[in-house]
Every structure is written in structure tokens, then in C-alpha cells.
Amino acid sequence: MNKSERKGTELYHFEQLSAFSDIRHFVSSRKGGFSEGPFARLNLGFHVGDSSFKVLQNRQKLADAAGIDLFWFTFANQTHSGNVAVVDAAGRGKGATENRTALENTDGMVTNVERICLCVLVADCVPVLMYDPVERVIAAVHAGWRGILKRIVPATVEKMIQHYGCRAENIYAGLGPSNGPCCYEVEEDVKRETLISLGSLNGIITPGKNPGKFIFDQWNAVKMQLMDTGLKESHIEVSGICNQCHHETFFSNRAGQGESGRYAAGIMLCKR
Ligand SMILES: [Zn+2]
């Protein structure tokens, strides 16, 4: 990923998506906000116990750094579901300044409306941003192990295809910083649920370092699901940045032992 900085706020950008001049996208870091303690400094989640006023100030800082109006952001109340929302013009700004108006029970969002920044919040789960430059459709997805088992990422691609007539082979995807196969340890119950939900553990679950523990490879799982849905491997960019290894730069719920802020990944179609 490439890094940009404005007034102390550091944002990261996928190399492939950066080549398209008619979209804006970013993954935020911890750098350049107002929050303190476990939320230092650019916590973007209202729901984690931080001061709401500071979160609002942080979101304004993010908006300034990304060059996107704060009232163009759309957030969802993420629930580790398989639910995908088609966001129309009325969805612009939902959840931007308060949680109350965020899209309910949603983990994937798609739109073809310009000047709506689809935004997901994460701190270990995988943020996925997608773009179809042919039909001009964007998507943002929040995919942790639960969402992966519910096929939230393929469901989002299918929504792009069914609702907007996209072709999978035209879609580009970026997998942002998240808990990597170096760190993401799970127990027997997750292994069992994975087998029941996906029918195979291949490329997803491997033995962990400690007895009774396993590694859940979120990056490979999402990549395989995208390729099964028809995306070209060359169109999939995996950041390869583990947020737990790099918890100074990206919030990690696991590194913070359950208390941490959230960083965001967002994508917006610009006016042509
Ligand atoms: Zn790691």
C-alpha cells in the first residue's frame, strides 16, 4: 500500500485502486486524531466507549485528509452478518455523525452513486474495498471469520452483479490491514464451525503453535472466496499488513485485549 499524510493524519491506499482517477479510497491508521488511551489517536468508532465528541472530531480530520465531505460518508452498524445493502442517494451521510442513523445490521455496502463514501470500521477483521471501473460500482465490506463463514464477501460481489450488471472479471478488490496468519489464533470451536459452513478447511485453518490452537487465515480465505466468485487473481491486492503485529499503527482489538479504537476503510466514486 502507499501512504499519504495531511496535517498529521496518515492514510494508506491500495496500489491498484490508486490508478483509477475517478474514485477516492483510503484505509486510515491511528495517526493524527484527538482520542487518548486505548483509542489514541484516530479512533473512528462511536460504539467502543470513546468520547463521541472526539470521534466526531476524528471523523472530520479523516474527511479533511481524504478530501471527502464528512456528510458524504455512509457507515453501517456492523454485526458480522452476511447482509449487503444497496446504498442509494438517500443513504448518503447515514451514520456519518452519529451511530443512530447508520445502516442497520449490514456488513457489505454497494453503490453506483457518486459522492457517497462507503465506509467500514475494523480492528482485526478484514476491510475489503472493491471497484468495477466498467459499470462504475463500488463496494466496502467488513469480513471477520464470522462474516467469512457467512460468505459476506461473495454476497457483496453477487449484489454488484445482480443489481448493477457488473461482471466479476472486471472487479478489483483490496484487502486492507487486518489480523494476519502470523497472529490470528482460534480454537477448536471455530475450526468446527468453519468446516460445517464452508465444507473444507483447505487454505483457511492450519495448526497453531500451541496445542489445541489453530490459525485462521483471513486473507487467504477472502482471496479464495473472491476467486471462486470469478475475480481475477491479478485484480486482488492483499495489503499483507497484520494489525496485531503493527498495533502501533493500526488498532487491534486482540492486542488491546478487547479495548481498542477502530480504523476505517472507505471508497467513493467521484463526479466525472
Ligand atoms: Zn501478525
Boltz pocket constraint, residues with backbone or C-beta under 6 A from the ligand:
constraints:
  - pocket:
      binder: B
      contacts: [[A, 179], [A, 180], [A, 181], [A, 182], [A, 183], [A, 184], [A, 242], [A, 243], [A, 244], [A, 245], [A, 246]]
      max_distance: 6.0
